[in-house]
Amino acid sequence: MPSRRRRFRLPAAIAMSPAAAATDGRIRSYEDFARVHAYLLAAAGIPPSLHERLYRKLADEVFDGGEVFAVEPCEGGMQRRLVLASEEPLGKESDVFLVDHAWSFRLPDALKQLREVPGLAERMAALMCVDLDRKVETEESEDEQDDEKNVSLEHVLQVVETERARVQERGTDSAAWLELEELGIDDDMLVTLDLSAKFPNVVALNLWGNRLQDTEKVIQEIRKCPKLKALWLNDNPVLGKGIDKAVLDSLSGLEIYNSRFTSKAGEWALSFCADIVGADNPCSFVESTLLDSIATIDLSDRCIHKLPEALSPSKLPSLSKLNIRGNPLDQISGDDLLKLLSGFTQLQELEVDIPGPLGNSAISILESLPNLSFLNGVNSSSIIESGKHIVDSALQPRLPEWSPEESLAERVIGAMWLYLMTYRLADEEKIDETPVWYVMDELGSAMRHSDIPNFRIAPFLFMPEGKLASAISYTVLWPTLDVHTGEECTRDFLFGIGEEKQRSARLTAWFHTPENYFIQEFRRYQEQLQSNSICSSTKIKETPSTKSVRPSDGRALRVYTDIPHVEEFLTRPEFVLTTDPKEADIIWVSMQVDSEVKKAIGLTDQQYTNQFPFEAYLVMKHHLAETIHKAWGSPEWLQPTYNLETHLSQLIGDYCTRKRDGLDNLWIMKPWNMARTIDTTVTGDLSAIIRLMETGPKICQKYIERPALFQGRKFDLRYIVLVRSICPLEIFLSDVFWVRLANNQYTLEKTSFFEYETHFTVMNYIGRMNHMNTPEFVKEFEREHQVKWLEIHESIRSMIRCVFESTAAVHPEMQNPFSRAIYGVDVMLDSRFKPKILEVTYCPDCGRACNYDTQALVGSQNTIRGSDFFNTVFGCLFLDEQTNVSPL
């Protein structure tokens, strides 16, 4: 049975030992350290043999990593990596190192700190490699001078003459391979160079990154080179002007064009991809003996629709490693491709998209090609043992992206999810509701991911005074394998997380994973939801089943409650408060009353309670979405919603599909069971969505990017639903509802997502709430948008009815004749004034309803006194009354 309220102790939570609270003096010895930090040491997994060494370094603040490691740029300067620089190798668990935290923060404060803390944005931008263009600007004058040199005709002629001299050394009839990349060659220069006259046997011409833009002149010159096998015009303005077809029509023997295979690709193109043919070995014909010796061919990303006929076991008998990633291969069936590959008896290693031309399952591919030792870089036996269907050891890293006009603070916000770490503070009683995020210093942040890491890290809280108030946060680093000089030092970004916790999908936060796989998972999920229609095919009975529960002798019903508003405002003579729960007829409390509580307090099953069994299916966000999905599929009134603990792959597929189609891609992350928008985040960053899973189970829901606004501000509506029975369904809607307004004007500026008062409406916990009476709001809303509120109200009533029909149809086990409850239903309107369900809340805060008088907008339209709210609720639920409520 799912629990309505859960306390999560996260793997990354930093627990304080009870000894910490009992220790008054400063830690003076290793024994003191080990006692006070016992829980922390165990949680971090630091080998006991390193505990004393760690204490010495903490006590003396020894940061000696700089003497052992070096940070090097990689990925074109867009990343850094950490290598072992010491002359001596580092043995497994032989030492421990302290890594400082360069930046620690609560997520809502991130942008504000970057803008206000001197030097923080600059340091983070340099650490995350998002300031490269700023560095380039300082060298601009030198670059301009180099450009002037590169575009001069004399310089280009000099390069061409050098190439011609090389050809003449091999013989005047030798094939030529011309590398004329990024020389600033324009159309007139190309004509002046007269390459066909200087190189009559040119087989490859690389004009990548020049200034060619006249289709007619370019075609005129390349037509003079009929022996061309390969041509590169990438990054020239002439592309996109219809030149592609003209090139292919003009050069009948062209096998490679702009790095892609043409329909004429054959032995020469295969030899180029096998490094047999190239600038150092140009030729127009490949001898069969060379083909016989080819062991490795990389055909990745060549836009191949059908493999060349030359790729056959008879012509390539020695082929042992083949890469066909990134090709559509849509002109050959999967069965025919498998048949072809099975003919290569020496084939040991295969790289292929999964899902892709060979299907969706790595295991199925291995069953069809049993001779393979490695598939996508992973040992075949380990794939079979693990049962992984999607495998990839050659994932490309996600690199930070930014636009020149973005400030350093904004760039850091975009890149930080590739670097952030997190923890929460916890003791024996509770866990901090808001997580701490942090960035390790330059040394720690340079550690890249590996599935087979040679280091491990863990956050660690050092309390030199033995108390939490003195705590200093660090990250601890130690080798888990022997590491040699010059070797890269890596860690597992998802330590302890296996495929049962969606490891492969979660790696998408840092790497470009196969989008096709996730899109297929999303489509399957969509089809599954569309087939769900329990409610639409089942008639929900509406026969009332409850009556007044007042005793026949007329005595008052005894009520036990811990809710102040009920104690104050339940004043009807038919009810009397009692302080003894055992003698109460009605238990109306904020805590969960389960069988253990009943047994401990002495309650019976014949006492009425203000909760239904299994109501977690209604009030916990992931269960609510699942219940609605099972009942209605994907109704318009529920935004696309994913439980990230079970449906991350489907969410990624949805995200990728929206990105591909240019659709809105803003999402809101909500904890399963937190109120008041705690740990709730709005983001359009896929890495952020995945990383936020680390702070506790969440749903990811499509953000309502275009909501109905009130005077430019976002709002939502809180309705109160009274439930007498689940099966048959007997529910009522209170005539009292209220609006909750954001404080700031609504905007979709990226920087606004950190502004609570712009995107969230629950303001009564931050001390700045603008109360507005409901009738006044409705009047002004109708005037602003020229709509009729009663029409909107009817659509909201219908939606709320559907929500509770879902629970009745999917979870009839919720029914209990001794249950009566009220639920808060939060609703938002989109820009078309269509309602969207946000959440359902157990034991809602009804302070607004009790403290303010209002006027009913439906039914009697009488004035409703706030002080009578709970008199009305109890009258409906227990006395069979319908004053100021309407049946749904």
KAGI-V699418 format. One record per pair of residues at least 24 apart in sequence whose C-alpha atoms are under 8 Angstrom apart, sorted by the first residue. I is the first residue (numbers start at 0). GAP is how many residues later the second one is. D is the distance in Angstrom with one decimal. If there is no record, write none. Layout:
BEGIN
{{I/GAP/D} {I/GAP/D}}
END
This chain:
BEGIN
{{0/613/6.7} {1/612/6.8} {1/614/6.2} {1/615/7.6} {2/611/7.6} {2/613/6.1} {3/588/7.8} {3/610/7.8} {3/611/6.9} {3/612/4.4} {3/615/7.0} {3/616/6.4} {3/669/7.6} {4/587/7.8} {4/668/6.6} {5/667/7.3} {6/424/7.9} {7/423/7.7} {7/688/7.1} {8/417/7.8} {8/422/6.9} {9/414/7.7} {9/685/7.2} {9/686/6.8} {11/410/6.8} {11/411/4.9} {11/412/6.6} {11/447/7.9} {11/682/7.9} {12/410/5.1} {12/411/4.4} {12/412/5.7} {12/413/6.2} {12/418/7.8} {13/26/6.6} {13/29/7.7} {13/409/6.4} {13/410/5.8} {13/411/4.9} {13/412/5.8} {13/445/7.9} {13/446/7.5} {13/447/7.4} {14/24/6.4} {14/25/6.3} {14/28/8.0} {14/410/6.1} {14/411/4.7} {14/412/5.2} {14/413/7.8} {15/24/6.9} {15/409/7.7} {15/410/6.4} {15/411/5.2} {15/412/7.8} {15/452/7.9} {16/410/7.2} {17/409/7.9} {17/410/7.7} {19/446/5.3} {19/447/5.5} {19/448/7.4} {20/445/7.3} {20/446/6.1} {20/447/8.0} {22/443/5.4} {22/444/7.1} {23/441/7.3} {23/442/6.5} {23/443/7.5} {24/440/6.0} {24/441/6.6} {25/438/5.9} {25/439/4.1} {25/440/5.9} {26/437/5.5} {26/438/5.9} {26/439/6.2} {29/25/6.5} {35/430/6.6} {36/425/7.7} {39/420/6.8} {39/421/7.4} {40/419/7.9} {43/414/5.4} {43/415/7.0} {43/416/7.1} {44/413/7.7} {46/46/7.2} {48/44/8.0} {49/43/7.4} {49/44/7.7} {49/45/6.8} {49/46/6.6} {52/42/7.6} {52/43/7.1} {53/42/6.3} {53/43/7.6} {56/40/7.9} {56/41/7.5} {57/40/7.7} {57/404/7.5} {58/405/7.7} {61/36/7.3} {62/34/6.9} {62/35/5.7} {62/36/7.3} {63/33/6.9} {63/34/7.7} {64/32/6.1} {64/33/7.3} {64/34/7.9} {64/378/7.6} {65/377/7.7} {68/374/7.9} {69/373/7.8} {70/371/8.0} {70/372/6.7} {70/375/6.6} {76/52/7.1} {76/55/7.9} {77/50/7.9} {77/51/5.4} {77/52/7.6} {77/321/6.4} {77/322/7.3} {78/49/7.3} {78/50/6.4} {78/320/7.3} {78/367/7.7} {79/366/5.1} {79/367/7.8} {80/365/4.7} {80/366/5.7} {80/367/6.3} {80/407/7.1} {80/408/7.8} {81/361/7.0} {81/364/5.3} {81/365/5.4} {81/366/7.6} {81/406/5.8} {81/407/5.4} {81/408/7.5} {82/402/7.7} {82/403/5.7} {82/404/5.5} {82/405/4.2} {82/406/5.3} {83/399/7.4} {83/400/6.8} {83/401/5.2} {83/402/5.2} {83/403/5.7} {83/404/6.5} {83/405/6.6} {84/400/5.7} {84/401/5.9} {85/399/6.1} {86/398/6.1} {87/396/7.4} {87/397/6.7} {88/393/7.3} {88/394/5.7} {88/395/4.4} {88/396/5.7} {89/389/7.4} {89/392/5.8} {89/393/5.1} {89/394/6.4} {90/388/7.1} {90/390/6.7} {90/391/4.4} {90/392/6.3} {91/387/5.3} {91/388/5.0} {91/389/4.4} {91/390/4.7} {91/391/7.5} {92/385/6.2} {92/386/5.2} {92/387/5.7} {92/388/7.4} {93/384/7.8} {93/385/7.1} {94/383/6.1} {94/384/7.2} {95/380/6.9} {95/381/5.7} {95/382/4.6} {95/383/7.6} {96/379/5.9} {96/380/5.0} {96/381/6.3} {97/376/6.6} {97/377/6.1} {97/378/5.1} {97/379/6.4} {98/341/6.6} {98/342/6.5} {98/344/7.3} {98/345/6.0} {98/375/5.9} {98/376/5.0} {98/377/6.0} {98/378/7.0} {99/340/6.0} {99/341/5.5} {99/344/8.0} {99/373/7.8} {99/374/5.4} {99/375/6.5} {100/337/6.5} {100/338/5.8} {100/339/4.5} {100/340/5.5} {100/372/7.1} {100/373/6.1} {100/374/7.3} {101/336/7.4} {101/337/5.7} {101/338/5.5} {101/339/4.8} {102/335/5.4} {102/336/5.2} {102/337/7.2} {103/332/6.8} {103/333/5.7} {103/334/4.2} {103/335/6.6} {104/331/5.8} {104/332/5.5} {104/333/6.3} {105/328/7.2} {105/329/6.6} {105/330/5.2} {105/331/6.1} {106/329/7.6} {106/330/6.9} {106/647/7.9} {107/646/5.3} {107/647/7.3} {107/648/7.7} {108/645/7.4} {109/303/7.8} {109/644/7.8} {110/298/6.7} {110/299/7.6} {110/302/7.1} {110/640/7.5} {110/643/7.1} {113/295/5.5} {114/294/6.3} {120/287/5.9} {120/288/5.4} {120/291/7.1} {121/286/6.8} {123/288/6.5} {124/283/6.2} {124/284/7.7} {124/286/7.2} {124/287/5.8} {126/315/6.0} {126/318/7.6} {127/272/7.7} {127/284/7.2} {127/287/6.7} {127/288/7.3} {127/291/7.7} {128/271/7.6} {129/270/6.8} {129/271/7.7} {129/272/7.4} {129/278/7.6} {129/281/6.4} {129/282/7.2} {129/285/7.7} {130/277/7.3} {132/271/7.7} {146/37/7.9} {149/33/5.4} {149/34/6.1} {150/32/6.0} {150/33/4.5} {150/34/6.6} {151/32/7.9} {152/36/6.9} {155/27/6.7} {155/29/7.6} {156/36/7.2} {163/34/7.1} {163/35/7.3} {172/28/6.9} {173/27/6.7} {173/109/7.6} {174/26/4.9} {174/27/5.6} {174/28/6.3} {174/107/5.7} {174/108/5.3} {174/109/6.6} {175/25/5.9} {175/26/4.3} {175/27/5.9} {175/28/7.0} {175/106/6.1} {175/107/7.6} {176/25/6.0} {176/26/6.0} {176/27/4.8} {176/28/6.2} {176/101/7.5} {176/102/5.4} {176/105/5.9} {177/24/7.3} {177/26/6.1} {177/27/4.9} {177/28/6.1} {177/101/7.6} {178/26/6.4} {178/27/5.0} {178/28/7.1} {178/100/7.9} {179/25/7.5} {179/26/5.5} {179/27/5.2} {179/28/7.3} {180/25/5.9} {180/26/5.0} {180/27/4.8} {180/28/6.0} {180/29/6.8} {181/25/7.2} {181/26/6.2} {181/27/4.6} {181/28/5.1} {182/26/7.7} {182/27/6.1} {183/25/7.7} {183/26/4.8} {183/27/5.7} {184/25/5.2} {184/26/5.5} {184/27/6.7} {185/24/6.7} {185/25/4.6} {185/26/4.8} {185/27/7.5} {186/24/7.3} {186/25/5.2} {186/26/6.7} {186/27/6.3} {186/30/6.5} {186/31/6.9} {189/28/7.6} {189/31/7.5} {190/26/7.4} {190/30/6.7} {193/27/7.6} {194/26/7.9} {195/25/7.6} {195/26/7.9} {195/28/5.7} {195/29/5.6} {199/25/6.9} {200/24/7.6} {200/26/6.3} {201/25/6.4} {201/26/6.1} {202/24/5.6} {202/25/4.1} {202/26/5.1} {202/27/6.5} {202/79/7.3} {202/80/7.0} {202/81/6.3} {203/24/5.6} {203/25/5.8} {203/26/4.6} {203/27/5.8} {204/25/6.4} {204/26/5.0} {204/27/6.4} {205/25/5.9} {205/26/4.8} {205/27/7.0} {206/24/7.6} {206/25/5.6} {206/26/5.3} {206/27/7.4} {207/24/5.6} {207/25/5.0} {207/26/4.8} {207/27/6.0} {207/28/6.9} {208/24/7.3} {208/25/6.1} {208/26/4.6} {208/27/5.6} {209/25/7.0} {209/26/5.5} {210/25/5.5} {210/26/6.4} {211/24/5.5} {211/25/5.9} {211/26/5.6} {212/24/4.9} {212/25/3.8} {212/26/7.6} {213/24/6.1} {214/26/7.1} {214/27/7.9} {214/28/6.0} {218/24/7.9} {218/27/7.1} {218/28/6.6} {218/31/7.6} {221/25/8.0} {221/28/7.9} {222/27/5.8} {222/28/6.7} {225/25/6.0} {225/26/7.6} {225/27/7.5} {226/24/7.9} {226/26/6.8} {226/27/7.9} {226/57/7.6} {227/25/6.7} {227/26/5.8} {228/24/6.0} {228/25/4.3} {228/26/5.2} {228/27/6.4} {228/39/7.7} {228/40/7.9} {228/55/7.5} {229/24/5.9} {229/25/6.0} {229/26/4.5} {229/27/5.8} {230/25/6.4} {230/26/5.0} {230/27/6.2} {230/28/8.0} {231/25/5.9} {231/26/4.4} {231/27/6.7} {232/24/8.0} {232/25/6.0} {233/24/5.8} {258/43/6.3} {259/41/7.6} {259/42/4.4} {259/43/5.5} {259/44/7.3} {260/41/5.6} {260/42/6.4} {260/43/6.0} {261/42/7.9} {264/43/6.1} {265/42/5.4} {265/43/6.9} {265/44/5.5} {265/45/7.8} {266/24/7.9} {266/43/5.6} {266/44/7.8} {269/27/7.1} {269/29/7.9} {269/40/7.9} {269/41/7.6} {272/24/5.6} {272/25/5.5} {272/26/6.3} {273/24/6.5} {287/27/7.4} {290/24/6.4} {290/25/5.8} {291/24/5.3} {291/25/6.0} {291/26/6.2} {292/24/7.9} {292/25/6.0} {292/26/8.0} {293/24/6.0} {293/25/5.9} {294/24/4.1} {294/25/5.2} {294/26/6.3} {295/24/6.2} {295/25/4.7} {295/26/6.0} {296/24/6.5} {296/25/5.2} {296/26/6.5} {297/24/6.0} {297/25/4.8} {297/26/6.8} {298/24/5.5} {298/25/5.0} {298/26/7.2} {299/24/4.8} {299/25/4.6} {299/26/5.5} {299/27/6.7} {300/24/6.2} {300/25/4.4} {300/26/5.5} {301/24/7.3} {301/25/6.2} {302/24/4.9} {302/25/6.4} {303/24/6.3} {303/25/5.8} {304/24/4.0} {304/25/5.3} {304/26/5.4} {304/27/7.6} {305/24/6.9} {305/25/5.2} {305/26/5.9} {311/28/7.3} {311/31/8.0} {311/32/7.8} {312/27/8.0} {312/30/5.9} {312/31/5.2} {312/32/7.9} {316/27/6.8} {316/28/7.8} {316/29/7.4} {317/26/8.0} {317/28/6.1} {318/25/6.8} {318/27/6.0} {318/28/5.8} {319/24/7.8} {319/26/5.0} {319/27/3.8} {319/28/5.1} {319/29/6.3} {320/26/5.9} {320/27/6.0} {320/28/4.6} {320/29/5.9} {321/25/7.6} {321/27/6.4} {321/28/5.1} {321/29/6.3} {322/27/5.8} {322/28/4.4} {322/29/6.3} {323/26/7.9} {323/27/6.0} {323/28/5.3} {323/29/7.7} {324/26/6.1} {324/27/4.6} {324/28/5.2} {325/26/7.8} {325/27/6.7} {327/28/8.0} {327/29/7.4} {328/28/6.3} {329/27/7.4} {332/24/7.4} {333/24/5.0} {333/25/7.0} {337/30/7.1} {337/31/7.6} {340/28/7.7} {341/26/7.8} {341/27/6.0} {344/26/7.6} {346/24/7.1} {346/25/6.5} {347/24/4.5} {347/25/5.2} {347/26/6.5} {348/24/6.0} {348/25/4.8} {348/26/5.9} {348/27/7.6} {348/28/7.5} {349/24/6.5} {349/25/5.1} {349/26/6.1} {349/27/7.8} {350/24/6.0} {350/25/4.5} {350/26/7.2} {351/24/6.6} {352/161/7.3} {353/36/6.1} {353/37/7.6} {353/160/7.2} {353/162/8.0} {353/163/6.7} {354/35/7.6} {354/159/7.8} {354/161/6.4} {354/162/5.2} {355/160/7.7} {359/29/7.2} {359/30/7.6} {359/157/7.4} {360/28/4.5} {360/29/6.4} {361/26/7.0} {361/27/4.6} {361/28/5.9} {361/29/6.9} {362/24/7.2} {362/25/7.2} {362/26/5.8} {387/111/7.8} {389/114/7.8} {390/113/8.0} {394/116/5.9} {394/117/6.0} {394/118/6.3} {395/115/5.6} {395/116/5.5} {395/117/7.8} {396/113/5.9} {396/114/4.3} {396/115/6.1} {397/111/7.8} {397/112/5.3} {397/113/4.9} {397/114/6.1} {409/341/7.4} {413/271/7.7} {416/92/7.8} {416/270/6.1} {416/271/5.6} {416/274/7.0} {417/91/7.2} {417/92/6.0} {417/269/7.3} {418/26/6.4} {421/272/7.5} {421/273/7.5} {422/36/7.4} {422/272/7.7} {432/245/7.2} {432/246/7.5} {433/244/7.1} {433/245/6.2} {434/244/7.8} {434/260/6.6} {439/35/7.4} {446/42/6.3} {446/43/5.3} {446/44/6.5} {447/41/7.5} {447/42/5.2} {447/43/6.3} {448/41/5.6} {448/42/5.2} {448/43/5.3} {448/44/5.7} {449/40/5.8} {449/41/5.9} {449/42/5.4} {449/43/7.6} {450/40/7.9} {450/41/5.9} {451/39/7.9} {451/40/7.3} {452/27/7.7} {452/28/8.0} {452/36/7.6} {452/37/5.0} {452/38/4.7} {452/39/5.7} {453/25/5.8} {453/26/5.2} {453/27/4.9} {453/28/7.3} {453/29/7.0} {453/35/6.2} {453/36/5.7} {453/37/6.4} {454/24/4.2} {454/25/5.1} {454/26/7.0} {454/34/6.5} {454/35/5.8} {454/36/5.2} {455/24/6.5} {455/35/5.5} {455/36/7.2} {456/34/7.3} {500/144/7.2} {501/143/8.0} {501/144/7.9} {501/146/7.4} {501/147/8.0} {504/143/6.8} {504/144/5.8} {504/147/8.0} {505/142/7.8} {505/184/6.2} {505/185/8.0} {507/179/7.0} {507/182/7.8} {508/177/6.7} {508/178/4.0} {508/179/7.3} {508/181/5.9} {508/182/6.7} {509/177/6.9} {514/138/6.9} {514/141/6.8} {515/137/7.9} {516/136/7.7} {517/131/5.5} {517/132/6.1} {517/134/6.0} {517/135/4.2} {517/136/7.9} {517/138/7.9} {518/131/7.3} {518/133/7.5} {518/134/4.0} {518/135/6.6} {518/137/6.9} {518/138/6.5} {519/133/7.1} {520/128/6.6} {520/129/5.4} {520/132/6.6} {521/127/7.3} {521/128/4.3} {521/129/6.9} {521/130/7.8} {521/131/4.9} {521/132/5.9} {522/130/7.9} {524/125/6.8} {528/100/6.4} {528/101/7.4} {528/104/4.4} {528/105/6.2} {529/103/5.2} {529/104/6.7} {530/102/6.8} {531/97/7.0} {531/98/5.6} {531/99/6.3} {531/100/6.0} {531/101/4.8} {532/97/7.0} {532/98/5.4} {532/99/4.8} {532/100/6.0} {533/96/6.9} {533/97/4.8} {533/98/6.5} {533/275/7.0} {533/276/7.8} {534/96/5.3} {534/97/6.2} {534/270/7.1} {534/271/6.8} {534/274/6.5} {535/95/7.8} {535/96/6.9} {539/188/7.5} {539/189/7.6} {539/265/7.3} {539/269/7.7} {540/187/5.9} {540/188/7.1} {541/186/6.2} {541/187/6.2} {541/188/6.9} {542/185/6.8} {542/187/7.9} {543/184/7.3} {543/185/7.9} {543/186/6.2} {544/180/7.4} {544/183/7.0} {544/185/7.5} {545/178/6.8} {545/179/7.3} {545/334/7.5} {546/331/7.5} {546/332/6.9} {546/333/5.4} {547/329/8.0} {547/330/5.3} {547/331/4.0} {547/332/4.9} {548/329/5.5} {548/330/6.2} {549/24/7.9} {549/328/7.1} {549/329/6.6} {556/27/7.7} {556/28/5.9} {556/29/7.3} {557/25/7.4} {557/26/4.8} {557/27/5.1} {557/28/6.3} {558/25/5.4} {558/26/6.1} {558/27/4.8} {558/28/6.1} {558/29/7.0} {559/24/5.7} {559/25/8.0} {559/26/6.3} {559/27/5.1} {559/28/6.1} {559/29/7.6} {560/26/6.2} {560/27/4.8} {560/28/5.0} {561/26/7.3} {561/27/5.3} {561/28/6.8} {562/25/7.7} {562/26/6.2} {562/27/6.7} {564/281/7.7} {564/282/7.1} {564/285/7.4} {565/304/6.5} {568/281/7.6} {568/298/5.7} {568/299/6.8} {568/300/7.5} {568/301/6.2} {568/302/7.2} {569/298/7.6} {569/300/5.5} {569/301/5.4} {570/300/6.7} {571/299/6.1} {585/24/7.9} {589/253/6.2} {604/213/7.5} {605/212/6.5} {606/211/6.5} {607/210/4.6} {607/211/5.5} {607/212/6.9} {608/209/6.6} {608/210/5.2} {608/211/6.2} {608/212/7.6} {609/209/5.9} {609/210/5.0} {609/211/4.4} {609/212/7.3} {610/208/5.8} {610/209/6.2} {610/210/5.3} {611/202/5.8} {611/203/6.8} {611/204/6.6} {611/207/5.4} {611/208/7.2} {611/209/7.2} {612/200/7.3} {612/201/4.8} {612/202/7.0} {612/203/7.1} {613/199/7.4} {613/200/5.5} {614/199/6.6} {616/190/7.3} {616/194/7.8} {617/189/6.9} {617/222/6.5} {618/54/8.0} {618/220/7.1} {618/221/5.0} {618/222/5.4} {618/223/6.1} {619/52/5.7} {619/53/5.4} {619/220/7.8} {620/49/8.0} {620/50/7.7} {620/51/5.1} {620/52/6.6} {620/78/7.1} {620/218/6.5} {620/219/7.8} {621/50/5.8} {621/76/7.5} {621/77/6.0} {623/215/7.8} {623/216/8.0} {626/179/6.2} {626/180/6.5} {626/183/6.5} {627/175/6.8} {627/178/5.6} {627/179/7.7} {629/176/7.8} {629/180/7.0} {630/175/5.2} {630/178/6.9} {630/179/6.4} {631/174/7.5} {635/200/7.8} {636/162/7.0} {636/197/7.5} {636/198/6.0} {636/199/4.4} {636/200/6.1} {637/198/5.7} {637/199/5.8} {637/200/7.8} {638/62/6.4} {638/63/5.6} {638/64/7.6} {638/65/7.8} {638/197/7.0} {638/198/7.8} {639/61/5.7} {639/62/5.4} {640/58/6.7} {640/59/5.8} {640/60/4.3} {640/61/6.5} {641/57/5.4} {641/58/5.2} {641/59/6.3} {642/55/6.4} {642/56/4.5} {642/57/6.5} {643/49/7.3} {643/53/7.1} {643/54/6.0} {643/55/5.6} {643/56/6.6} {644/52/6.4} {644/53/7.3} {650/49/7.9} {651/34/7.7} {654/31/7.7} {663/41/7.8} {664/37/7.6} {665/36/6.4} {665/37/5.5} {665/39/7.1} {666/33/6.5} {666/34/5.6} {666/35/4.6} {666/36/4.5} {667/32/5.8} {667/33/5.3} {667/34/6.3} {667/35/5.4} {668/29/6.4} {668/30/5.9} {668/31/4.7} {668/32/6.5} {669/28/5.3} {669/29/5.4} {669/30/6.5} {669/31/7.8} {670/25/6.8} {670/26/5.9} {670/27/4.1} {670/28/6.3} {671/25/6.1} {671/26/5.1} {671/27/6.4} {675/86/6.4} {675/89/7.7} {676/83/7.7} {676/85/7.6} {680/72/7.8} {681/71/5.9} {682/70/7.1} {703/126/6.9} {704/43/7.7} {705/124/6.1} {705/125/5.6} {706/121/7.4} {706/122/5.9} {706/123/4.0} {706/124/4.8} {707/120/8.0} {707/121/5.5} {707/122/4.9} {707/123/4.3} {707/124/7.2} {707/125/6.3} {708/37/7.9} {708/122/7.6} {709/71/6.5} {709/74/7.8} {710/73/7.7} {711/33/5.4} {711/34/6.0} {712/28/6.9} {712/29/5.9} {712/30/7.1} {712/31/6.3} {712/32/4.7} {712/33/5.1} {712/45/7.7} {713/27/6.1} {713/28/5.4} {713/31/7.4} {713/32/6.0} {713/44/7.4} {713/45/7.0} {713/46/7.7} {713/47/7.2} {714/24/6.8} {714/25/5.5} {714/26/4.5} {714/27/6.0} {714/46/6.0} {714/113/7.0} {715/24/5.4} {715/25/6.8} {715/45/6.8} {715/110/6.8} {715/111/5.7} {715/112/4.7} {715/113/7.3} {716/109/5.6} {716/110/5.1} {716/111/6.3} {717/106/6.4} {717/107/5.7} {717/108/4.7} {717/109/6.5} {718/105/5.7} {718/106/5.1} {718/107/6.4} {718/108/7.7} {719/102/6.6} {719/103/5.8} {719/104/4.8} {719/105/6.2} {720/101/5.5} {720/102/5.2} {720/103/6.4} {720/104/7.1} {721/98/7.8} {721/99/6.0} {721/100/4.5} {721/101/6.6} {721/151/7.3} {721/154/7.8} {721/155/7.0} {722/97/5.9} {722/98/5.3} {722/99/6.0} {722/100/7.9} {722/154/7.3} {723/95/7.1} {723/96/5.0} {723/97/6.9} {723/153/5.8} {724/90/6.5} {724/91/7.4} {724/92/7.1} {724/94/7.4} {724/95/7.2} {725/81/7.7} {725/82/5.5} {725/86/7.0} {725/88/6.7} {725/89/5.1} {725/90/7.8} {726/81/6.0} {726/85/6.3} {726/88/5.7} {727/80/7.6} {728/75/7.8} {728/76/7.2} {728/79/6.6} {729/157/7.7} {729/158/7.6} {730/156/6.0} {730/157/5.7} {731/153/6.1} {731/154/5.3} {731/155/4.2} {731/156/5.3} {732/64/7.9} {732/152/5.4} {732/153/5.3} {732/154/6.3} {732/155/6.6} {733/150/6.3} {733/151/4.4} {733/152/6.5} {734/121/5.7} {734/122/7.3} {734/123/6.9} {734/124/8.0} {734/149/5.4} {734/150/5.2} {734/151/7.1} {735/113/6.9} {735/118/7.6} {735/120/6.7} {735/128/7.9} {735/148/7.7} {736/37/7.2} {736/112/7.6} {737/35/7.5} {737/36/5.6} {737/110/7.7} {737/111/7.9} {738/33/7.2} {738/34/8.0} {738/35/6.5} {738/38/7.6} {739/31/7.7} {740/29/7.1} {742/26/7.6} {742/27/7.4} {772/81/6.9} {773/80/7.0} {773/81/7.9} {774/79/7.2} {774/80/6.5} {774/81/8.0} {774/82/7.1} {789/68/7.9} {791/41/6.9} {791/42/7.4} {791/43/7.9} {794/39/7.4} {794/40/6.9} {795/31/7.9} {795/39/5.9} {796/91/7.1} {797/90/7.9} {798/36/7.4} {798/38/7.8} {799/25/7.8} {799/37/8.0} {800/87/6.1} {819/57/6.3} {819/58/8.0} {820/56/7.7} {855/28/7.6} {858/25/7.7} {858/27/7.8} {859/24/7.7}}
END
